[in-house]
Amino acid sequence: MYHRDFSVWANHPPLNGNSSIIKFLTILFARKKVVAIIYIIAVDSCMNPKPEKIIDFHVHLFPDRMFEAIWDYFRTHYAWEVKTRLYWRQCIAHLKACGVEKIVFSNYAHRAGVAKGLNDWNLEILKQYPDLYCFAAYHPDDDDARAGAEQLLENDRVIGFKLQLLVQRFYPHDERLFPLYEMVMKKNKRLLFHVGTGPVGNEFVGVAHFRTLMERYPELPVYCIHTPVVLSKKYTPRSSSEKPAKPGTERTNPELISTTTCGS
């Protein structure tokens, strides 16, 4: 934030005496005589009250070696450098230090044969941390995919499954997924979809494919991430604590997406 005149800050809301901590760092750039004012403000609870309970609903946790492989993939395929590299224990510790009470984490099987080992790891994490909840991994090409999924859903803190369509490279309306969808609905669980086209996309993601899925399973309880879209359809709004609505009690709102949309 750059400005040459300090007086512009005189009536700035955080500087009116209601702040509990105000720190200024002034950096002078002699070449252009520009004053850069960087300020960090911790305001009083009356100005910016902190919630009593914070839930982070979208956390990616992987075993350390998988994290390293993902970071390497980002660098080699997308030319992305992950500047803040936190392993899973560090992620949890950081969130707890920031006041997060409940953590909902997810991961995914990028190919067949990975989900079983990853889900065994997920269950161990849930045992170690009672305030964590999980969207488990699933791949339709695993021989034991259906039986493994049914067993996982017996765990109260397994909310459902994460499907990362961009990486897993199948469509949301792939018929191989239909038994999973029906199982999730039967057990009153949820699905977490990466169905959007940001920050990158391919032929398996996008709202058109998701709309096809919703036409077949309009009652499917899903959360969509990286999906800033609007679907003008009848929908049944649900949260992770709500039970499916009874037939005939659905609410209609043409301005809202037919699922709960999470942040990225």
N, C-alpha and C positions, 0 to 999 in steps of 0.2 A: 504494500500500500504506500503510494508515493504522494507527497504534497510538500510544497515549499513554505506554506504558511501555517504555523502552529496554532493560530487563532481559530482555524477551522474546527479544531477539536474541543473548543471551549464549551460548546453546548451538546457535545456528543453524549448520548444517553449513558454509556458506561462510565463517563467521567463526571457525573453530576453528584458524586458523593455517596451513591448507593452501592458502589463496589466495595468488596471487602479486601481485595488484593488487586493492585494495578501496577504493572511493571512496564517500563518503557525501555526500549533499546533503540538508540538513535545512531544511525550509521550515516556518515557524511561521505558523499562521493564528490571529491574535489573537481574531477574533470568537468562534470556538468552542474556542479553546485546543487545537487538534488538531495533533499533530506528524506531518507526513508525511515518511517516510523513503524516499527513492529511492536505491537503491544499484545500482551497476554492478560486476559481479564478473567478472574474468578468472581462472579457476581454473587451477591447475597441470595439466599434461598427465596426471598420475597420477589426478586427480579426473575430468577430462572430456577424455579424449584426442581430439585432432583427427585425423580420418581422413587417411591418407597421400594418398588420392585422393578428390576430391569430384566427383560428376557431378550436374549439375542437369538433370533429364530433362524439365522442363516450363517452357519459357521462350517467351514470345510476342515475336517480333520482326517489325516491319513497317517499311516505308519511313516516313520522318518524316511526310510528309503524310497517310499512312494512319493513323498513330498519332494525329495531331491530329483526324482525322475520327472515329475511334473514341472519343476522349475527349469530343468534342462530342456524339456520339450518346448516350453514357452520361449526359451532363448533361441533354440535352433530352428523352430518352425515359424514363430511369429516375431522374432527379434524383440521380445519383451524381456526386460530384466526386472526380476522381482527384488525390489530394493529392501523390503523388510521381510526377512526370512525367519519365520518362527516355526519351530517344530511343534508337534501337537501338545506336548506338556507346556511349552512356553505360551502357546495360544490360550490354553485354559487359564494359566497363571495370570496372563495379561488381562483377560476379560474379568477375572475375579478381582484383580487390583483396580479395575475401572468401575467396580460396583455391580457387575452383572451377576444376578442370582441364579437364573436358569439358562442353560445353554442347549440349543437344539442344533446338533451337528449332522452332517451328511457326508457320504462319499459314494463312489460308483465303481462298477466293474467295467473297465475299458475294453475288456475282451472276455470271452468264455473262459471258465476255469479260475477266475480271480475272486468271484463273489464269496465263495465259501470261506476262504482264508481271511478275507477282509471282514466278513461278518463275525467270524470267531473273534477277531480283534475288537470289533465294535462291542460285542457282549462283554469282553474283559474291561473295556473302558467304562461301560455302564456299571459294572460291579465296583470299580474303583471310585467313581464319582456319582453319588446319588442325585446330584442336581443336573445331570446331563440326560438328554433324550436324543433319540437317533432316528434318522431316515436311513434305512439299511440299503445295501447294494443288491442289485438283481441283474442277472443276464438271462435272457430267454433260451439261449443255446446250451445252458448247463443241463446235464442229465438229471440232476436232482433239484432243478430250479423250483418247481412247484412245491415239492415236499419241504424243501428248505425254507421257502417263503412262509408256508403255513406254520412251521415250527417257530420261526422268528416272531410272527405276529402274536404269539402267545405271551410274549414279553410285554408288560404294561408300558415300558419306556421305549419300545420300538414303535414309533408313531406310524410308520409305513415304509415306503421305499422311494429312493431317489432314482430318477431316470434322466441321464445326461445324454440327450439325443444327439447333440453335436459330436460328442466323442464316441458314444456307443454305436452310432451310425445305423439307427433304425428309426422308422417313423412312429409317431405316437399311436397311429391307427393300425400298426402291424398286428396281424391276427395272432401271432405268437404271444402277445401281451394280454389278450382277452381273458385267459384264465386268471391272471394276476389281478386284473381290474375287478373281476367278479368276486374274487377272494377278498380284496380290500373292502369292497362295499359290504359284503356279508359280515365281515368282522368289525365294521365301523372304524376302519383305519383311514389313512390318507396317502396321497402320492405327491411327491415333490418333483416338478418337471423343470428341466432347462429346455425350453421350447422356443426361446426368443432368438433373434439374429444378432444380438450384441453380446460382447464386443466384436465377434466374428460370427459368420454363419456358413451353412452349407445346405445341401438339398434336403436334409432331414428335419430342419427346423423352420419355424415360421408359423404365422397365425392360420394359414390355410390348412395346414396339416392338423393343427389343434382343433380347428372348427370341425373337421371331418370326424375326429374322435368324439367331440361333444355331441355331434348329431347322433352317433350310435349310443353313447353313454352319457346322456344329459345329467344324470344323477351322480356321476363319478366325482368324489370329493378330492379335488386337486388344489395344489398351490403352484402357481406359475412364477418363475423367477426370470429376470432379464426379459420381461415381456410387457412393455408399455403400450398395450393395445386395448381397444374397446370392442367387445362383441355385443351386438344388439340382439340378445336372446333371452328367453325365459331362463332364470337361474335360481338356484337354491343357495343363498349365501350361508356359509358355515365357517366356524372357527374350529380350532383344534379341540375345543371342549364341547362343541355342540354335537348332538346326535342327528342323523339324517332326518329331514322333515318327512312328515307323513304325506302320502300322495294327496294331491289337491290343496296342500297348504303352501305351495311354493309362492314366492313373491316375484313380481316382475318389475324390472327396472331397465329400460332400454339404454340408459346412460352408463351402466356399469358392466364390467366384464363378468362373464359367467362363472368365474372362479375367484378365489382370493388371490390377489397379486402381491407378491413380496418384493422387497427391494433387492438390489443387486449387491 
